[in-house]
C-alpha cells in the first residue's frame, strides 16, 4: 500500500477534526435547495395529443401530393406556427409575460415562449403489409404549453392545437393546389411545344411532299416501274420506226393517182409517172440534140404542163444527182476509151452539162409538192393513212417517253435527297414524339394531382385528429420539490467533503506517523496518543459560535 494513502480511520479522523469546515458549505447548499423547493413558483402544463390518421381512400387508387414524412411535416408546421408574428399575436391577445415585457427584449420573450411550448413526436413499430418489414412510423404527437396559471396553460394549448391543425390543412391544400397549378402550366407549355412541332412537321411535309421516308419504297417502286415503261416505249418506238420505214418504201413505189384505162383496154399513165418518164427521156436526148431542137422544145412544154397538173415545180434533186453521177462516170470511162472528139464523148459531155445546169437550177428552187388533186389510188391512200397513223403514234409515244423521263428524274432526285430528308424528318418526329410522350405523362399526373387536391379539400387524405384535448391541469408539472431537496442534500454532502479534502490538501501540518516518517526518513520508536487537558475538553464542549469565531480568527 502507498505510504501517502489514508486508512478509513484516518479519513474519519480528518472528518472529525474538520467537522466545522464540512458543516458550513453543506448547510449552506442544503438551505439553498430547501429554499428553492419551497419558493419556486409552480408551473402547470396542459397537454393535447393529436393523432395522425391515414387517408381514407387507398393509396393505390389516389396518391397524395404530400411527399414529406410525418415527423418532417410536423416540424415544418411547428416552424410556421411559432413564427414571430403568431407568437406576438398570442402574447398580446392573452396578456402573457407581463412581468417580463418591461425588462426583457421582444426576442427574449419570444424565445421564452418557444421554450414553454412543448412538442413531442410519438412513434410506434409498424410492419409494412407489402414487404413485411418492421419500421418506425410516426402515429401521433403531443403538444403542450407550460404556464404559472393552469387556466392560461389550457387556453394557450387550445390556441396552439387550433393553429397546428389549421396550418396542416392549409399547407396540405396549398401544396396540392401548387402541384396542380404547376402541372397545368407544364401541360400548357408542352401543348404549345407540340403545336409548334405539328406546324413544323406540316410545313416540312408540304415542302417535301414526295420525299418523306415512308414514301421511299413507293418512290423506288415508281422509279422501277417508270424505267420499265420507258424501255417498253423505246421498244414500241423502235418497232413503229421500222414500220414507218416499211410504209414509206411501199408508198414510194405506188402512184398517188390510179392509172386510167381506156375503152379499148389501153392504160393511160398517171401524170406523175408520165412526168418521170418524160424527164428521163428528156435528159437522155439533151446529150444528142441542142436545146433548140424541136423535140426538146416539145418535151419541155409537155414537162411544164405535167408539172402544173401534178404540182411538182421541178425534178427531184436526188434523182438529178443520181443521173449526174451516172453520166460523169460514163464520161470518165469514155474519155479513157475514146479520143476527145469521139461522138460518144461529145454526147456524154453535153449530157453532163445539161444535167449540171438542171441540178443548179433546181437547187436554187424550193421543191414543194402540192398536188392540185387529191390522190385517188386506194392502195396509196391506205398506205398513206397507215403511215400517218404510225407517225402520229410515234409522236405520241415519244411525248409519253418525255413525260416518263421527267418523272424518272423526279424520282431519282427524291431517292438522292431521301437520306437528308429522312434525317431532318426523324429529328422533327423524335422531338414531336418526345414532347407528346411528356405531355401524356404530365396530363396523367395532372389528373392524379387534381384527384389529390379534391382528396385534401374533402379532408379525406392524411389529417390531424385531436385525440385528447388539452385539459385544465390540477397539479403542477414543475418544479419537483422532493427532487430538488434530494439533489440539494447530495450536493451539500459532496460540497462538504470536497471542502474538507481541499483544506486538508492545502494544510502542510505534520499529523500522523506516515507524514512524520516521510519527513524524518525513519519510523518513530513509539507513538504516544494525544492526551486532552481541561482546556481542550472545554473547547470541545464550547458552543458553535465560539468555534465559528475561533475558525474565523485562525483563517
Protein Blocks (a to p, Z undefined) as FASTA:
>chain_A
ZZkbccfklmmmmmmmmmmmmmmmmmmmmmmmmmmmmmpccdddddddddddddfbdfkl
pccfbfbdfklmmmmmmmmmmpmklmmmmmmmnopaklmmmmmcfklmmmmmmmmpccdd
dddddddfklopacdddfbdcdddddfblklmmmmmmmmmmmmmmmmmmmmmmmmmmmmm
mmmmmmmmmmmmmmmmmmmmmmmmmmmmmlgfklmmmmmmmmmmmmmmmmmmmmmmmmmm
mmmmmmmmmmmmpcfbacdddfkopacddfklmmmmmmmmmmmmmmmmcfklmklmmmmm
mmmmmmmmnopabdcfklmmmmmmmmmmmmmmmmmmmcfklfklmmmmmmmmmmmmmmmm
mmmpccddddfbdcfbfklmmmmmmmmmmmmmmmmmmmmmmmmmmmmmmmmmmmmmmmmm
mmmmmmmmmmmmmmmmmmmmmmmmmmmmmmmmmmmmnopaccdddfbacdddfbdfbdcf
klmmmmmmmmmmmmmmmmmmmmmmmpccdedjklmmmmnopacfbdcdddddfklmmmmm
pcfklmmmmmmmmZZ
